[in-house]
Amino acid sequence: MTDDLVTIWQQALLLAQQYKFITSLLIFALFMVTKQFLLKLIRKRSKRRGEDRRHQITLLNQLGNAVLLLLLMALWATEIQSLAISIAAFMVAIVFATREFIQCFMGFIYYLSARPFRVGDWIQMNDIVGEVVEMDWAKTTLLEVDKQAFTYTGKHVYLPNSQLITQTVRNLNFLRRYTLHSFSITNEPTVNAYSLLPAFVARAKSHCDFFRDVAERYKSVIERHMDVEFIDIDPDVVIETNQFAKLVVTVSLFCPTDEAHSLQQKISADWMNLWYKALNEQDSSAPSPVPSVSLVESTS
């Protein structure tokens, strides 16, 4: 008898696997009939006893739906597994094909959360300096700025937003009006440069007098924003030599960005004028060489 029951059970499972759709309908119908019967039974008992059984009814509904879902998933386990593998492979392929776009979108999310810059700011990313003119979820558009002259080149640079996560972004917005400009002048060591230093510093300061008041206010704003003092209004001059034994004069000044190139030319001209003046004075004060007289002894 037991062997017959086992055989019948195995045959029923085999039929259920062969006709999964019909089996699913039968399970669903049997489950709904059983659930409705139990719900009616609970409602009648609660009405007869005057008890509130709404919590039990809700619990039975939820548990019944979970059991039905588990039964159907067990029946269709092979197909669900194959579908899951296919979906996983498809999603991996989609992610692999669109990884750049996903990284750009994540960079845009980073920008929205961190706000390292805004449209209109000057930024530097790698060796590119520019003004942010537009930004969307995929790219950041810059109007390129020449790092030496701090002027617009007229070129637009399109940077993918993925670089906002992988690259260092420097906000140079305060350089739009004033900049820490530095340049060097190289000469032969033929004149004592330190003797020219007081006059040269005085001339350099005179070139910076017209913007000194505004520079002081702008300096205060920048240092208060960054909570550190690092800007000197007066030009700083350093004299040193390079590896070729040449004299190098380095000038650093805090000046308006649009005046940086002009000030560099004026200060460089002052230094060269002082240099050649000292060189000429040195040459004119040097003693002239005494001509040598050779005596020729004649023999008779």
Phi, psi and omega in degrees: 000317179295318179297324178295320179295319179296319180295317179297319179297319179294319178295322179296318177296322179294317178295321179297322178290327181284325182240070186292324182295313179296319179298321179297317178298318179295318179297318181296315181296314180298320181294316181295319179296315181297318182294317180295323178297316181292323179294317178297321180296318180293318180297319180296316181294320180292324179290322182290323181267353181069032180256153178268108183251023183294326178294317179295323180294316178296318179297319179296320178299314182293315179295322179296316178297322178295318179296318178299318179296318179296320178297315180293323178293323177294324179291318183258027186301317182297314180293321179295321179296316178296320179295319180296319178296319179295317179296319179297316178296321179294318180293321177298318179296320179295315180296319180296322182285332185245023184298325179295318179293323179294318178295322177296318179294320177295324175297323177293320177297319177298318179298317181295327183275320185267330182051057179291341178200172178227168176297128184106344178282154170268131179227160174234127177229118190060236179258012184259128176241133180193170177263130180287118181250339180198150178209134173227191186290342185255325189213162173241127183259127180243144167265110190298142179238134176291124184291336182273311183266349182055046176234156180288137178271347182086001181261142174261135179244129181251115182250128176294143183294345177298333180288343177295335180267323187267341184244159177279131180249123178252127177271113182252031189298327182290345178284354180295327181253313181231148183221154171271096186262137181223139178210164185231149176235131183246131179226164169287144182282062182257350180229147175290102185293331182290337176288337179269351189297312181301315180293323181292317179296322179296318178293320180297320178294324181295329178289339184260003184292329188288341180241013186298316183296315179294321179297323178298316180293317181293323176300318180296320180296314182295312183292328176290323179292321182268353177059039177202142179262119182215007185248132175245125183290317182289145178298140179250127183242129179235130178249129180206176177243153178261188184289348179258015180063028175267153179275126182240121177253116182252126182245129177236133181210151176260112191216166175300139184300319182283352178255000187298313182294319180295316178295322177300317180294318181294315181292322177296320178296321178298315180297316181293324177297314177297321182296310183289330175296314178295323179294319178293318178297323179294319180290323182286331180275350180288137180295139179287144182292139179280126181292140180275139181250125179256129178261129180251119181275125179265144179242138180260000000 
